[in-house]
Amino acid sequence: MNILAALLGANARDDGWFDLELRGPAQQIQSALIDLNDLDLEIWQGSDRPDGW
């Protein structure tokens, strides 16, 4: 995983975003997305790849 960019506000608990690049087998990426979701993080999909990730 690479952090391409990040922005955190003064209240980092409730405000901010990270632009992440995930690479690896589809199963590992799916597992990482599940882990991020379990942390109650909102995930926005954005990619130029045909499969979306």
PyMOL Python script that loads the backbone (N, CA, C, O; Angstrom):
from pymol import cmd

cmd.read_pdbstr("""\
ATOM      1  N   MET A   1       0.863  -1.170   0.000  1.00  0.00           N
ATOM      2  CA  MET A   1       0.000   0.000   0.000  1.00  0.00           C
ATOM      3  C   MET A   1       0.900   1.221   0.000  1.00  0.00           C
ATOM      4  O   MET A   1       1.875   1.285   0.749  1.00  0.00           O
ATOM      5  N   ASN A   2       0.573   2.173  -0.831  1.00  0.00           N
ATOM      6  CA  ASN A   2       1.260   3.454  -0.876  1.00  0.00           C
ATOM      7  C   ASN A   2       0.276   4.562  -0.559  1.00  0.00           C
ATOM      8  O   ASN A   2      -0.847   4.560  -1.063  1.00  0.00           O
ATOM      9  N   ILE A   3       0.689   5.507   0.271  1.00  0.00           N
ATOM     10  CA  ILE A   3      -0.097   6.711   0.516  1.00  0.00           C
ATOM     11  C   ILE A   3       0.378   7.743  -0.484  1.00  0.00           C
ATOM     12  O   ILE A   3       1.505   8.230  -0.395  1.00  0.00           O
ATOM     13  N   LEU A   4      -0.487   8.081  -1.445  1.00  0.00           N
ATOM     14  CA  LEU A   4      -0.133   9.029  -2.497  1.00  0.00           C
ATOM     15  C   LEU A   4      -0.341  10.470  -2.061  1.00  0.00           C
ATOM     16  O   LEU A   4       0.370  11.367  -2.514  1.00  0.00           O
ATOM     17  N   ALA A   5      -1.311  10.696  -1.184  1.00  0.00           N
ATOM     18  CA  ALA A   5      -1.599  12.030  -0.666  1.00  0.00           C
ATOM     19  C   ALA A   5      -2.443  11.866   0.594  1.00  0.00           C
ATOM     20  O   ALA A   5      -3.076  10.831   0.798  1.00  0.00           O
ATOM     21  N   ALA A   6      -2.445  12.890   1.427  1.00  0.00           N
ATOM     22  CA  ALA A   6      -3.252  12.847   2.645  1.00  0.00           C
ATOM     23  C   ALA A   6      -3.567  14.268   3.088  1.00  0.00           C
ATOM     24  O   ALA A   6      -2.790  15.196   2.864  1.00  0.00           O
ATOM     25  N   LEU A   7      -4.708  14.413   3.714  1.00  0.00           N
ATOM     26  CA  LEU A   7      -5.113  15.704   4.268  1.00  0.00           C
ATOM     27  C   LEU A   7      -5.837  15.415   5.578  1.00  0.00           C
ATOM     28  O   LEU A   7      -6.837  14.697   5.600  1.00  0.00           O
ATOM     29  N   LEU A   8      -5.331  15.974   6.654  1.00  0.00           N
ATOM     30  CA  LEU A   8      -5.962  15.805   7.960  1.00  0.00           C
ATOM     31  C   LEU A   8      -6.265  17.173   8.534  1.00  0.00           C
ATOM     32  O   LEU A   8      -5.422  18.070   8.533  1.00  0.00           O
ATOM     33  N   GLY A   9      -7.488  17.316   9.024  1.00  0.00           N
ATOM     34  CA  GLY A   9      -7.878  18.574   9.646  1.00  0.00           C
ATOM     35  C   GLY A   9      -7.407  18.633  11.090  1.00  0.00           C
ATOM     36  O   GLY A   9      -6.751  17.714  11.580  1.00  0.00           O
ATOM     37  N   ALA A  10      -7.746  19.717  11.759  1.00  0.00           N
ATOM     38  CA  ALA A  10      -7.357  19.898  13.155  1.00  0.00           C
ATOM     39  C   ALA A  10      -7.931  18.793  14.034  1.00  0.00           C
ATOM     40  O   ALA A  10      -7.296  18.365  14.998  1.00  0.00           O
ATOM     41  N   ASN A  11      -9.130  18.335  13.699  1.00  0.00           N
ATOM     42  CA  ASN A  11      -9.755  17.244  14.446  1.00  0.00           C
ATOM     43  C   ASN A  11      -9.560  15.969  13.629  1.00  0.00           C
ATOM     44  O   ASN A  11     -10.491  15.518  12.962  1.00  0.00           O
ATOM     45  N   ALA A  12      -8.388  15.396  13.670  1.00  0.00           N
ATOM     46  CA  ALA A  12      -8.037  14.238  12.836  1.00  0.00           C
ATOM     47  C   ALA A  12      -8.918  13.033  13.109  1.00  0.00           C
ATOM     48  O   ALA A  12      -8.946  12.108  12.298  1.00  0.00           O
ATOM     49  N   ARG A  13      -9.628  13.010  14.207  1.00  0.00           N
ATOM     50  CA  ARG A  13     -10.513  11.878  14.503  1.00  0.00           C
ATOM     51  C   ARG A  13     -11.712  11.826  13.560  1.00  0.00           C
ATOM     52  O   ARG A  13     -12.204  10.743  13.240  1.00  0.00           O
ATOM     53  N   ASP A  14     -12.180  12.981  13.118  1.00  0.00           N
ATOM     54  CA  ASP A  14     -13.413  13.026  12.344  1.00  0.00           C
ATOM     55  C   ASP A  14     -13.263  13.635  10.958  1.00  0.00           C
ATOM     56  O   ASP A  14     -14.242  13.709  10.214  1.00  0.00           O
ATOM     57  N   ASP A  15     -12.076  14.069  10.596  1.00  0.00           N
ATOM     58  CA  ASP A  15     -11.951  14.813   9.356  1.00  0.00           C
ATOM     59  C   ASP A  15     -10.631  14.486   8.678  1.00  0.00           C
ATOM     60  O   ASP A  15      -9.583  14.488   9.323  1.00  0.00           O
ATOM     61  N   GLY A  16     -10.677  14.207   7.392  1.00  0.00           N
ATOM     62  CA  GLY A  16      -9.463  13.987   6.631  1.00  0.00           C
ATOM     63  C   GLY A  16      -9.663  12.934   5.555  1.00  0.00           C
ATOM     64  O   GLY A  16     -10.699  12.274   5.490  1.00  0.00           O
ATOM     65  N   TRP A  17      -8.641  12.792   4.708  1.00  0.00           N
ATOM     66  CA  TRP A  17      -8.701  11.762   3.670  1.00  0.00           C
ATOM     67  C   TRP A  17      -7.286  11.321   3.315  1.00  0.00           C
ATOM     68  O   TRP A  17      -6.313  12.047   3.522  1.00  0.00           O
ATOM     69  N   PHE A  18      -7.204  10.128   2.783  1.00  0.00           N
ATOM     70  CA  PHE A  18      -5.963   9.564   2.274  1.00  0.00           C
ATOM     71  C   PHE A  18      -6.211   9.056   0.865  1.00  0.00           C
ATOM     72  O   PHE A  18      -7.249   8.450   0.596  1.00  0.00           O
ATOM     73  N   ASP A  19      -5.279   9.294  -0.022  1.00  0.00           N
ATOM     74  CA  ASP A  19      -5.314   8.727  -1.369  1.00  0.00           C
ATOM     75  C   ASP A  19      -4.357   7.540  -1.343  1.00  0.00           C
ATOM     76  O   ASP A  19      -3.139   7.711  -1.302  1.00  0.00           O
ATOM     77  N   LEU A  20      -4.921   6.336  -1.368  1.00  0.00           N
ATOM     78  CA  LEU A  20      -4.131   5.111  -1.249  1.00  0.00           C
ATOM     79  C   LEU A  20      -4.020   4.393  -2.581  1.00  0.00           C
ATOM     80  O   LEU A  20      -4.947   4.407  -3.391  1.00  0.00           O
ATOM     81  N   GLU A  21      -2.888   3.773  -2.792  1.00  0.00           N
ATOM     82  CA  GLU A  21      -2.692   2.892  -3.939  1.00  0.00           C
ATOM     83  C   GLU A  21      -2.493   1.484  -3.377  1.00  0.00           C
ATOM     84  O   GLU A  21      -1.543   1.226  -2.639  1.00  0.00           O
ATOM     85  N   LEU A  22      -3.394   0.588  -3.734  1.00  0.00           N
ATOM     86  CA  LEU A  22      -3.303  -0.802  -3.286  1.00  0.00           C
ATOM     87  C   LEU A  22      -2.874  -1.670  -4.453  1.00  0.00           C
ATOM     88  O   LEU A  22      -3.438  -1.586  -5.543  1.00  0.00           O
ATOM     89  N   ARG A  23      -1.881  -2.500  -4.219  1.00  0.00           N
ATOM     90  CA  ARG A  23      -1.412  -3.422  -5.256  1.00  0.00           C
ATOM     91  C   ARG A  23      -1.311  -4.810  -4.661  1.00  0.00           C
ATOM     92  O   ARG A  23      -1.006  -4.984  -3.481  1.00  0.00           O
ATOM     93  N   GLY A  24      -1.572  -5.790  -5.504  1.00  0.00           N
ATOM     94  CA  GLY A  24      -1.458  -7.171  -5.075  1.00  0.00           C
ATOM     95  C   GLY A  24      -2.565  -7.996  -5.687  1.00  0.00           C
ATOM     96  O   GLY A  24      -3.361  -7.504  -6.486  1.00  0.00           O
ATOM     97  N   PRO A  25      -2.604  -9.259  -5.303  1.00  0.00           N
ATOM     98  CA  PRO A  25      -3.677 -10.121  -5.795  1.00  0.00           C
ATOM     99  C   PRO A  25      -5.050  -9.605  -5.351  1.00  0.00           C
ATOM    100  O   PRO A  25      -5.187  -9.012  -4.281  1.00  0.00           O
ATOM    101  N   ALA A  26      -6.043  -9.837  -6.178  1.00  0.00           N
ATOM    102  CA  ALA A  26      -7.398  -9.340  -5.899  1.00  0.00           C
ATOM    103  C   ALA A  26      -7.886  -9.743  -4.514  1.00  0.00           C
ATOM    104  O   ALA A  26      -8.539  -8.948  -3.838  1.00  0.00           O
ATOM    105  N   GLN A  27      -7.585 -10.951  -4.081  1.00  0.00           N
ATOM    106  CA  GLN A  27      -8.044 -11.419  -2.770  1.00  0.00           C
ATOM    107  C   GLN A  27      -7.425 -10.591  -1.634  1.00  0.00           C
ATOM    108  O   GLN A  27      -8.106 -10.290  -0.654  1.00  0.00           O
ATOM    109  N   GLN A  28      -6.156 -10.224  -1.754  1.00  0.00           N
ATOM    110  CA  GLN A  28      -5.513  -9.408  -0.725  1.00  0.00           C
ATOM    111  C   GLN A  28      -6.054  -7.981  -0.726  1.00  0.00           C
ATOM    112  O   GLN A  28      -6.226  -7.378   0.334  1.00  0.00           O
ATOM    113  N   ILE A  29      -6.320  -7.447  -1.903  1.00  0.00           N
ATOM    114  CA  ILE A  29      -6.895  -6.103  -1.978  1.00  0.00           C
ATOM    115  C   ILE A  29      -8.287  -6.100  -1.368  1.00  0.00           C
ATOM    116  O   ILE A  29      -8.634  -5.186  -0.618  1.00  0.00           O
ATOM    117  N   GLN A  30      -9.078  -7.098  -1.677  1.00  0.00           N
ATOM    118  CA  GLN A  30     -10.424  -7.195  -1.096  1.00  0.00           C
ATOM    119  C   GLN A  30     -10.346  -7.295   0.423  1.00  0.00           C
ATOM    120  O   GLN A  30     -11.148  -6.677   1.123  1.00  0.00           O
ATOM    121  N   SER A  31      -9.400  -8.059   0.939  1.00  0.00           N
ATOM    122  CA  SER A  31      -9.211  -8.190   2.381  1.00  0.00           C
ATOM    123  C   SER A  31      -8.826  -6.841   3.003  1.00  0.00           C
ATOM    124  O   SER A  31      -9.317  -6.484   4.074  1.00  0.00           O
ATOM    125  N   ALA A  32      -7.952  -6.101   2.330  1.00  0.00           N
ATOM    126  CA  ALA A  32      -7.562  -4.781   2.832  1.00  0.00           C
ATOM    127  C   ALA A  32      -8.756  -3.834   2.857  1.00  0.00           C
ATOM    128  O   ALA A  32      -8.921  -3.070   3.808  1.00  0.00           O
ATOM    129  N   LEU A  33      -9.585  -3.877   1.825  1.00  0.00           N
ATOM    130  CA  LEU A  33     -10.776  -3.014   1.787  1.00  0.00           C
ATOM    131  C   LEU A  33     -11.751  -3.372   2.897  1.00  0.00           C
ATOM    132  O   LEU A  33     -12.377  -2.488   3.482  1.00  0.00           O
ATOM    133  N   ILE A  34     -11.884  -4.646   3.190  1.00  0.00           N
ATOM    134  CA  ILE A  34     -12.751  -5.079   4.296  1.00  0.00           C
ATOM    135  C   ILE A  34     -12.204  -4.555   5.619  1.00  0.00           C
ATOM    136  O   ILE A  34     -12.962  -4.073   6.460  1.00  0.00           O
ATOM    137  N   ASP A  35     -10.884  -4.650   5.805  1.00  0.00           N
ATOM    138  CA  ASP A  35     -10.266  -4.146   7.035  1.00  0.00           C
ATOM    139  C   ASP A  35     -10.492  -2.644   7.191  1.00  0.00           C
ATOM    140  O   ASP A  35     -10.811  -2.178   8.284  1.00  0.00           O
ATOM    141  N   LEU A  36     -10.331  -1.887   6.111  1.00  0.00           N
ATOM    142  CA  LEU A  36     -10.569  -0.443   6.169  1.00  0.00           C
ATOM    143  C   LEU A  36     -12.029  -0.144   6.480  1.00  0.00           C
ATOM    144  O   LEU A  36     -12.327   0.767   7.252  1.00  0.00           O
ATOM    145  N   ASN A  37     -12.931  -0.901   5.888  1.00  0.00           N
ATOM    146  CA  ASN A  37     -14.359  -0.724   6.152  1.00  0.00           C
ATOM    147  C   ASN A  37     -14.684  -1.035   7.610  1.00  0.00           C
ATOM    148  O   ASN A  37     -15.514  -0.357   8.216  1.00  0.00           O
ATOM    149  N   ASP A  38     -14.041  -2.050   8.175  1.00  0.00           N
ATOM    150  CA  ASP A  38     -14.265  -2.414   9.579  1.00  0.00           C
ATOM    151  C   ASP A  38     -13.831  -1.291  10.532  1.00  0.00           C
ATOM    152  O   ASP A  38     -14.290  -1.229  11.673  1.00  0.00           O
ATOM    153  N   LEU A  39     -12.952  -0.412  10.061  1.00  0.00           N
ATOM    154  CA  LEU A  39     -12.527   0.743  10.852  1.00  0.00           C
ATOM    155  C   LEU A  39     -13.477   1.926  10.676  1.00  0.00           C
ATOM    156  O   LEU A  39     -13.186   3.036  11.122  1.00  0.00           O
ATOM    157  N   ASP A  40     -14.608   1.681  10.027  1.00  0.00           N
ATOM    158  CA  ASP A  40     -15.625   2.715   9.745  1.00  0.00           C
ATOM    159  C   ASP A  40     -15.073   3.842   8.879  1.00  0.00           C
ATOM    160  O   ASP A  40     -15.436   5.005   9.054  1.00  0.00           O
ATOM    161  N   LEU A  41     -14.194   3.488   7.944  1.00  0.00           N
ATOM    162  CA  LEU A  41     -13.672   4.468   6.997  1.00  0.00           C
ATOM    163  C   LEU A  41     -14.521   4.441   5.737  1.00  0.00           C
ATOM    164  O   LEU A  41     -14.872   3.373   5.234  1.00  0.00           O
ATOM    165  N   GLU A  42     -14.842   5.608   5.239  1.00  0.00           N
ATOM    166  CA  GLU A  42     -15.585   5.701   3.990  1.00  0.00           C
ATOM    167  C   GLU A  42     -14.598   5.492   2.842  1.00  0.00           C
ATOM    168  O   GLU A  42     -13.545   6.129   2.802  1.00  0.00           O
ATOM    169  N   ILE A  43     -14.934   4.613   1.922  1.00  0.00           N
ATOM    170  CA  ILE A  43     -14.049   4.284   0.812  1.00  0.00           C
ATOM    171  C   ILE A  43     -14.677   4.776  -0.477  1.00  0.00           C
ATOM    172  O   ILE A  43     -15.816   4.438  -0.801  1.00  0.00           O
ATOM    173  N   TRP A  44     -13.918   5.581  -1.208  1.00  0.00           N
ATOM    174  CA  TRP A  44     -14.345   6.066  -2.520  1.00  0.00           C
ATOM    175  C   TRP A  44     -13.520   5.360  -3.558  1.00  0.00           C
ATOM    176  O   TRP A  44     -12.291   5.390  -3.516  1.00  0.00           O
ATOM    177  N   GLN A  45     -14.185   4.733  -4.479  1.00  0.00           N
ATOM    178  CA  GLN A  45     -13.500   4.029  -5.563  1.00  0.00           C
ATOM    179  C   GLN A  45     -13.127   5.026  -6.645  1.00  0.00           C
ATOM    180  O   GLN A  45     -13.938   5.856  -7.054  1.00  0.00           O
ATOM    181  N   GLY A  46     -11.897   4.930  -7.098  1.00  0.00           N
ATOM    182  CA  GLY A  46     -11.474   5.796  -8.185  1.00  0.00           C
ATOM    183  C   GLY A  46     -10.249   5.210  -8.851  1.00  0.00           C
ATOM    184  O   GLY A  46      -9.178   5.127  -8.249  1.00  0.00           O
ATOM    185  N   SER A  47     -10.413   4.806 -10.089  1.00  0.00           N
ATOM    186  CA  SER A  47      -9.300   4.180 -10.791  1.00  0.00           C
ATOM    187  C   SER A  47      -9.517   4.265 -12.282  1.00  0.00           C
ATOM    188  O   SER A  47     -10.648   4.348 -12.759  1.00  0.00           O
ATOM    189  N   ASP A  48      -8.426   4.243 -13.007  1.00  0.00           N
ATOM    190  CA  ASP A  48      -8.522   4.188 -14.465  1.00  0.00           C
ATOM    191  C   ASP A  48      -8.458   2.762 -14.959  1.00  0.00           C
ATOM    192  O   ASP A  48      -8.460   2.526 -16.168  1.00  0.00           O
ATOM    193  N   ARG A  49      -8.401   1.804 -14.047  1.00  0.00           N
ATOM    194  CA  ARG A  49      -8.388   0.392 -14.441  1.00  0.00           C
ATOM    195  C   ARG A  49      -9.807  -0.057 -14.777  1.00  0.00           C
ATOM    196  O   ARG A  49     -10.765   0.409 -14.161  1.00  0.00           O
ATOM    197  N   PRO A  50      -9.946  -0.946 -15.737  1.00  0.00           N
ATOM    198  CA  PRO A  50     -11.285  -1.426 -16.123  1.00  0.00           C
ATOM    199  C   PRO A  50     -12.044  -2.119 -14.994  1.00  0.00           C
ATOM    200  O   PRO A  50     -13.273  -2.067 -14.954  1.00  0.00           O
ATOM    201  N   ASP A  51     -11.322  -2.767 -14.078  1.00  0.00           N
ATOM    202  CA  ASP A  51     -12.003  -3.483 -12.989  1.00  0.00           C
ATOM    203  C   ASP A  51     -12.314  -2.564 -11.809  1.00  0.00           C
ATOM    204  O   ASP A  51     -12.912  -3.003 -10.826  1.00  0.00           O
ATOM    205  N   GLY A  52     -11.912  -1.278 -11.897  1.00  0.00           N
ATOM    206  CA  GLY A  52     -12.235  -0.312 -10.871  1.00  0.00           C
ATOM    207  C   GLY A  52     -11.245  -0.248  -9.734  1.00  0.00           C
ATOM    208  O   GLY A  52     -11.287   0.696  -8.946  1.00  0.00           O
ATOM    209  N   TRP A  53     -10.367  -1.204  -9.618  1.00  0.00           N
ATOM    210  CA  TRP A  53      -9.371  -1.197  -8.532  1.00  0.00           C
ATOM    211  C   TRP A  53      -8.043  -1.355  -9.163  1.00  0.00           C
ATOM    212  O   TRP A  53      -7.028  -1.381  -8.467  1.00  0.00           O
TER     213      TRP A  53
END
""", "prot")
cmd.dss("prot")
cmd.show_as("cartoon", "prot")
cmd.util.cbc("prot")
cmd.orient("prot")
